[in-house]
Amino acid sequence: MTDRNQQLFDRARALIPGGVNSPVRAFRAVGGTPRFVQRAQGAHFWDANGQRYIDYIGSWGPMILGHGHPAVVEAVQQAVLEGLSYGAPTEREVELAEAIVELVPSIEMVRLVSSGTEAGMSTIRLARGATGRKKIIKFEGCYHGHADALLVKAGSGLATFGNPTSAGVPPEVVQHTLVLEYNNVAQLEAAFAEHGADIACLIIEPIAGNMNFVRASVPFMKRCRELCTQHGALLAFDEVMTGFRVALGGAQSVYARLIPGFEPDMTVMGKVIGGGMPLAAFGAKRAVMEHLAPLGPVYQAGTLSGNPVATACGLATLREIRKPGFYEALSATTRSLVEGLSRVAAEEGVTLCGDSEGGMFGFFLLDELPQNYARVLTTDGARFNSLFHGLLERGVYIAPALYEAGFVSAAHTAQDVEDTLAAAREAFRRLPR
Ligand code: KE4
């Protein structure tokens, strides 16, 4: 039978680098042919061969309701009839700003943009403009979009400045970016002791979905907050993945329950707030946000920022996730998946551990949950790849990379979980011993 995925991939690679418009989609880490999606509905999508998959990527987080939710489709269809883009303010941008401010108490003002990268990049610039400082702290294994200043890896040794992860980023551009080890309190304290007065912000994924699923420990997060406060640096939560995904109030609401009075100074958002359309945002207290143009000297702009169709999609999504019981049901489905995977793995003699929060999950072919990136990378990649393809062949689509998180939607049913566990059992049996 003709494999239309392969045919499309061959055509795509002739014209688009790697055949994809975002690298992780190319299956380079796991090998094989990417599935070209024909259509999606609920918890499923169908590829170019008409093969159905249970979708645990959901566009890397946005599709928290599942694909094609009727209220979202209706809102987008209505918005399209009113106009695609104006480059002028609209009421829906105000409504979305009001919803974000209401749901995320640490935010007093918000600016809408079109991608998480744009939101992260603007957050860094705003933090630097508001504090007059140059240095920023990020953590190994955390991803905040592909803005130059954030494409930095940890160098040899521990805390290091300015090692670009990407060609085309001159060392001068990242010389003020300090990369620390996630969950390493001693290193954090040493960095602030040495550079505290020059640090504009510390940016962190509170639950690191770009290391699959690694939680910031409570002691570590407490020290991030305390040291930023002590040294006048801004604590920026990158909630592009966790925002409205792990809880209605995002990961910051989870940490506020664990650390009395906790809140970040800045928040980066994306994915869920656009419901699948290009929409992201960044927010902070009024005193910080008023440094932004046109009020203040920190420039930031965007042709499609607050796009009327994207805001309609995002508002319709937020209306659904705010409904009573939404996160209780979503969390229960996600937990049943992760607990089921652990149980089936144990029955099949496979070492596996997992974790989840709300509709976000991760699992590792390790005997204990990793606390940092170095530990995540001790996973046997070939073993993960075998599991990935074992699931894919059985109609279960997880992230094609061991350092990516998984996502459950409100459309995933108990039957989907049961089918997934049956596929996993077969895939576990095929793993190299
Ligand atoms: P975008 O520019 O891709 O919309 O957002 C960048 C970004 C920022 N912050 C966090 C915590 C993120 O997870 C992301 C994007 N996440 C990746 C998945 N690891 C998107 C998938 C992709 O790159 O194709």
Boltz pocket constraint, residues with backbone or C-beta under 6 A from the ligand:
constraints:
  - pocket:
      binder: B
      contacts: [[A, 22], [A, 23], [A, 24], [A, 25], [A, 59], [A, 60], [A, 114], [A, 115], [A, 116], [A, 117], [A, 118], [A, 120], [A, 143], [A, 144], [A, 145], [A, 146], [A, 205], [A, 209], [A, 210], [A, 238], [A, 239], [A, 240], [A, 241], [A, 270], [A, 280], [A, 404]]
      max_distance: 6.0
